[in-house]
Amino acid sequence: MAEPEKYRSRPRDKLGEEVAEFLAADEATAVDELADVLEVMYTLAKDLGMDSAGLERIRLAKARERGSFTNRVVWSGNH
């Protein structure tokens, strides 16, 4: 079992690895890579005291407040 400090850094490193794998994936494997990203995100959230349902509540609140990508609109920060 890893020491707490060493363990806390590992999921953060793993997130970068999994995102890189997703970015390099083709259409056939992209969803599998996204599932790996999501698994690491849930691990990170749990380490911060948040379960997946709580994380989803925060995501929905931010989407309501700021919008989301559902309509393919991307905010660039400019007016």
N, C-alpha and C positions, 0 to 999 in steps of 0.2 A: 504494500500500500504506500502511495506517495505521501510525502510530508505536505501539510496544508499549503504552504507557500509555493512549493513546486507544483502541486496539483492545480492551484488557481491559475497559474500561467499557462498550463498545458492546453486547456480548452480554448483559450484566446489564440494561441498559436495554431491550434487545429482549425479554428474558424477561418483563418487566412488560407490554410491549405485547402480546405473544402471549397471556399469561394473560388480559389484559383482553378480547382478541378472543374467547378461548374462553368467558369468562363471559358475553359478550354474544351468543354464537352460539345459533342454534336447533338442533334435533335433526339437521337435514339437514346442517349444516356443522360441528357440534361435533367430530366425529372428525378432520376435516381440520385444525381449529385445534389439537387435541391433538397431532397429528403435528408441527405447527410448534413447539409448546412443547417436545416431545421433542427436536427437532433443535437447538434452542437449549441445552437441558440437556446434550446430548452435546458441544456446542461448549464449554460452560463446564467440563464434566468434563475434557475434553481439555486445556484451558488449565491445569487444576490437576494434570495428569499422570495422569489416570485415563481408561481407555478405557471403552466402553459395557459391556463384559462385567464389568469391575471395579465399575462403578457398580451394575450389576444384582446382583453378589455382595453388596455393601453393603446394597442395598435388601432382599434376601432375608434377610440376617442380622438386620436391624432388624425385619423382619416376624415372624421367628421369636421374637425377644426381646420385642417389644412388641405383636405382633398386627398385623392389617391390617384393611382395610375389607371383606374378602370376605364376612363374615357380617353386614354392615351395622351392626356395633357401632362406636360412636364413643366414645372415651375422653374424658371431659370434665375430667379432672384431679381430680375429687372422688371420695371413697370411696363 
